[in-house]
Amino acid sequence: MVGACTAPNRSGAPSDTERAAIGDTLKRLMADAYDFTQPSVRERLLSLYPDTGRVVSAAAGRVTTSRTDLDSAIGTFWEYVGQNMVGPTWVWEKVEVDVLSHDAAVVTATYSIPHHTPAGRPHTIAGAWTAVFVRRDGRWVIIQEHLSDVPVEPDVAPGDSTEHTGH
């Protein structure tokens, strides 16, 4: 068993070193896919998911269960929101990675996307995201996720009848 010393330990729980390496790998994949300054954003976002099989995604009050539906949802987001953001920067704020096994991990993170509207007004989209990653054929992919947006606070002018008075 000459090669046994160099092969990763596939039995039992991952070591602290392997947990850290998996966490770093997933964070790098996320940062690369969500880098809005690079071309082909839609394709890079979709690259986080398996090419075949079930993919469950809950976002914007809807649940999709196929790659085709997920592709459509990502396309809709990019067409109606993403492409209209001027100078967007995706910021991963708090990122928690729980490595479940050598081939499975859960990432829960908060994010914000500061940008300007087409009219030049500063705007930020923000939320929280939980994703279940599995390693398939040597590639980490998301098989389930849930995104929740931070509620948008309405613009209220002083003296507006909807202004909160504390009563």
C-alpha positions as CSV (number, residue, x, y, z in Angstrom):
1,M,0.0,0.0,0.0
2,V,2.5,2.6,-1.1
3,G,-0.1,5.1,-2.3
4,A,-2.2,4.9,0.9
5,C,-0.1,7.7,2.6
6,T,-0.8,10.2,-0.2
7,A,-4.5,9.3,-0.8
8,P,-7.0,11.5,1.1
9,N,-8.7,9.8,4.0
10,R,-12.1,8.9,2.7
11,S,-13.3,7.1,5.8
12,G,-14.5,8.9,8.8
13,A,-14.9,12.6,9.2
14,P,-12.8,15.1,7.2
15,S,-9.7,16.4,9.0
16,D,-9.5,20.0,10.0
17,T,-7.1,20.6,7.0
18,E,-9.6,19.0,4.6
19,R,-12.4,21.0,6.1
20,A,-10.5,24.2,5.6
21,A,-9.5,23.3,2.0
22,I,-13.1,22.5,1.1
23,G,-14.3,25.8,2.6
24,D,-11.7,27.7,0.7
25,T,-12.6,25.9,-2.6
26,L,-16.3,26.7,-2.1
27,K,-15.7,30.3,-1.3
28,R,-13.5,30.7,-4.4
29,L,-16.2,29.1,-6.6
30,M,-18.8,31.5,-5.2
31,A,-16.6,34.5,-5.6
32,D,-15.7,33.6,-9.2
33,A,-19.3,32.8,-10.2
34,Y,-20.7,36.0,-8.6
35,D,-18.0,38.4,-10.0
36,F,-20.2,40.8,-11.9
37,T,-17.2,42.6,-13.3
38,Q,-16.3,39.7,-15.5
39,P,-18.1,38.6,-18.7
40,S,-20.6,35.8,-19.1
41,V,-22.2,36.2,-15.6
42,R,-25.3,34.1,-16.4
43,E,-23.2,31.2,-17.6
44,R,-20.9,31.5,-14.6
45,L,-23.8,31.5,-12.2
46,L,-25.3,28.4,-13.9
47,S,-21.9,26.7,-13.7
48,L,-22.4,26.2,-9.9
49,Y,-25.1,23.6,-10.6
50,P,-25.0,20.1,-12.0
51,D,-25.5,19.6,-15.7
52,T,-28.1,16.8,-15.0
53,G,-30.3,15.7,-12.2
54,R,-32.5,17.5,-9.8
55,V,-31.7,20.9,-8.5
56,V,-33.9,22.5,-5.9
57,S,-33.8,26.3,-5.7
58,A,-36.1,28.5,-3.6
59,A,-35.9,32.2,-4.4
60,A,-38.3,35.2,-4.8
61,G,-41.2,33.2,-3.5
62,R,-40.8,30.4,-6.0
63,V,-39.3,26.9,-6.0
64,T,-37.7,25.3,-9.1
65,T,-36.6,21.7,-9.3
66,S,-34.8,21.4,-12.6
67,R,-31.8,22.9,-14.3
68,T,-34.0,24.2,-17.1
69,D,-36.2,26.1,-14.7
70,L,-33.2,27.3,-12.8
71,D,-31.6,28.5,-16.0
72,S,-34.8,30.4,-16.8
73,A,-34.9,32.0,-13.3
74,I,-31.3,33.1,-13.5
75,G,-31.9,34.4,-17.0
76,T,-34.9,36.4,-15.8
77,F,-32.9,37.9,-12.9
78,W,-30.0,38.8,-15.2
79,E,-32.3,40.3,-17.9
80,Y,-34.5,42.4,-15.7
81,V,-32.2,43.1,-12.7
82,G,-28.6,42.2,-13.2
83,Q,-28.0,43.9,-16.6
84,N,-29.7,47.1,-15.3
85,M,-27.3,47.5,-12.3
86,V,-24.6,50.1,-13.0
87,G,-21.2,49.2,-11.5
88,P,-22.4,46.3,-9.3
89,T,-20.1,44.6,-6.8
90,W,-21.1,41.4,-5.2
91,V,-20.0,41.5,-1.6
92,W,-20.0,38.3,0.4
93,E,-20.4,39.5,4.0
94,K,-20.6,36.6,6.5
95,V,-19.9,33.2,5.0
96,E,-20.3,30.0,7.1
97,V,-19.2,26.7,5.7
98,D,-20.2,23.5,7.4
99,V,-18.4,20.5,5.9
100,L,-20.7,17.5,6.4
101,S,-18.4,14.9,4.7
102,H,-15.6,14.6,2.2
103,D,-18.2,15.2,-0.5
104,A,-20.9,17.4,1.0
105,A,-21.0,20.8,2.6
106,V,-23.5,23.5,3.4
107,V,-22.8,27.2,2.9
108,T,-24.9,29.9,4.6
109,A,-23.9,33.5,3.7
110,T,-25.1,37.0,3.7
111,Y,-24.4,39.2,0.7
112,S,-25.0,42.7,-0.7
113,I,-24.8,44.1,-4.2
114,P,-24.2,47.9,-4.0
115,H,-24.7,49.5,-7.4
116,H,-26.4,52.4,-9.1
117,T,-29.7,52.4,-10.9
118,P,-29.8,53.3,-14.6
119,A,-31.0,56.8,-13.4
120,G,-27.8,57.1,-11.4
121,R,-29.3,56.6,-7.9
122,P,-27.3,54.5,-5.4
123,H,-29.1,51.2,-4.6
124,T,-28.2,48.0,-2.8
125,I,-29.8,44.5,-3.1
126,A,-29.0,42.2,-0.1
127,G,-30.0,38.9,1.3
128,A,-29.0,35.6,2.8
129,W,-28.3,32.4,0.9
130,T,-28.0,28.8,2.0
131,A,-26.7,26.2,-0.5
132,V,-26.0,22.5,-0.2
133,F,-22.9,21.6,-2.2
134,V,-21.9,18.0,-3.2
135,R,-18.9,16.8,-5.1
136,R,-19.9,15.0,-8.2
137,D,-17.3,13.7,-10.7
138,G,-14.6,15.7,-8.9
139,R,-16.7,19.0,-9.2
140,W,-18.5,20.8,-6.4
141,V,-22.1,21.7,-7.4
142,I,-25.2,23.0,-5.7
143,I,-28.1,20.6,-5.4
144,Q,-30.3,22.7,-3.1
145,E,-30.4,26.4,-2.2
146,H,-32.6,29.0,-0.6
147,L,-32.2,32.8,-1.1
148,S,-34.0,35.3,0.9
149,D,-33.9,39.0,0.1
150,V,-33.6,41.7,2.7
151,P,-36.9,43.6,2.6
152,V,-36.7,46.8,0.7
153,E,-37.7,49.8,2.8
154,P,-39.9,52.2,1.0
155,D,-38.8,55.7,0.5
156,V,-40.8,57.9,2.9
157,A,-40.5,61.7,2.7
158,P,-40.8,63.7,5.9
159,G,-44.4,64.6,6.6
160,D,-45.7,61.8,4.4
161,S,-48.8,60.2,5.8
162,T,-47.1,56.8,5.8
163,E,-44.2,58.0,8.0
164,H,-43.9,56.1,11.2
165,T,-44.6,58.2,14.2
166,G,-44.2,55.7,16.9
167,H,-47.9,55.6,17.8
